[in-house]
Amino acid sequence: QVQLVESGGELVQPGGSLRLSCAASASIIIYNMAWYRQAPGKQRELVARISHSGNTNYEDFVKGRFTISRDTTENTMFLQMSDLKPEDTAVYYCNAVSLFQVGREYWGQGTRVTVSP
């Protein structure tokens, strides 16, 4: 079992940058991890993934603007966001899927990002 705690969300102007963090209570190398977001009135959607081996992939709407990374010594995952747009406004959630427990996944409580002038 792992607990996930996101931080870093805040109000930022369009074109600005922000870095989100997801601190895990256990080693993250045994999880495939991801960032999701949920905008007001919309479904939760995948933003970016980082596998247990460090491979990354991104949804098209953030390619070239967001970077997912991790620090396995600190058991923390990051999302560096740049060139933020109002449509990036959402609650961002950290997700971890266990490699060893089939179907077992964990969520953080979310951190709110608001992009507005």
N, C-alpha and C positions, 0 to 999 in steps of 0.2 A: 504494500500500500504506500502511496505517496501523497503528500499534501503539496499543493501548488499555490503560490501567492504572487499575484501580479502587482506591479507598481510602475509608476512613471507617467500615467495618463494625466493630462491637464488641458487647459485651453491654450491653443496656439493659433497664430495667424496663418492664413493661406500662404503657401510657399515656405513655411517654416519646417523645422525638424524636431523630432522627438525620439527618445529611446525608451522602449518598454523593457521591463525585466520580468522574468518569471523564476522565482526561487523555489526549488524543489527540496523536499525533506529527505530525499534519498538519491542515490546515484542515478543520473539521467541516461547513462550509457545503456541501460537495459530497457529504455523506452524509445519509441518513435514519438517525436513531439511536434507540436504545431501551434500556430496562432490562428484563432478564429475571431470573427467580429460580428456584432449584431447591431445594426443601425435601428433607430426608432421605427417601429412599425414594419420591420423586415425580418426575414429569417436569418438565423445565424449562418455565416458563410466562412469557408476556409480562406485564409489569407496566404499562409506559407507553411511549409513543412521542413523539418530537419530529422533525418533518420538516425537510428542508434549509431550508425557508422559515420554520420556527419554529412551525408548527401542532402542537398537542399533542392526544393522546387517551389515555385511561386505561381499564384494565380495571375492571369494576364493583367488585371487592373492595377497590380502593384509592381510588376516587373520594371526594373530600372529605377525604382523609387525606394523600395523597402529591401532590407537585408536581414535575413534570419541568421543567427549564430548562437553559439553556446560556449560556456566555460565549464568543462567537465570537472575541473578541480573545485569549482565553487557550486557545482550542480545548479547552474543558472542558465536560462535561455534568454536571448535578447531579440528584440525587433527594432532595428534602426529604421526610422521612417524619415524620408525627406520629401521635399516638394509636396507637402501635404495640401490636400484639396478639401473643400467643404464636404464632399461626398465620402471622405474618410472618417467623418464623424461617426463614432460608434463606441460601444463597449467592447473592448478587446479581451479575449479569453485565451488562457493557456490550456493546452490539452496534452495529455500523455497517454499513450497506448502501450500496455505491457507486452513485451516480447514473449513472456513465459506464461501468462495467464490469458488464455484465449477469450477475446471479447471484453477484457477488463480495460476500462479507460477512466481517466480522472480529469477533472476540470478545476480550474481556479475560480475565484469569485468575480473576476473581471476588473478591468481598470478603464475608466472613461476617458476617451479622447474627443475633444471638441475642437473643430477647425472652423474658426469664425473671425471676421475682421474685428 
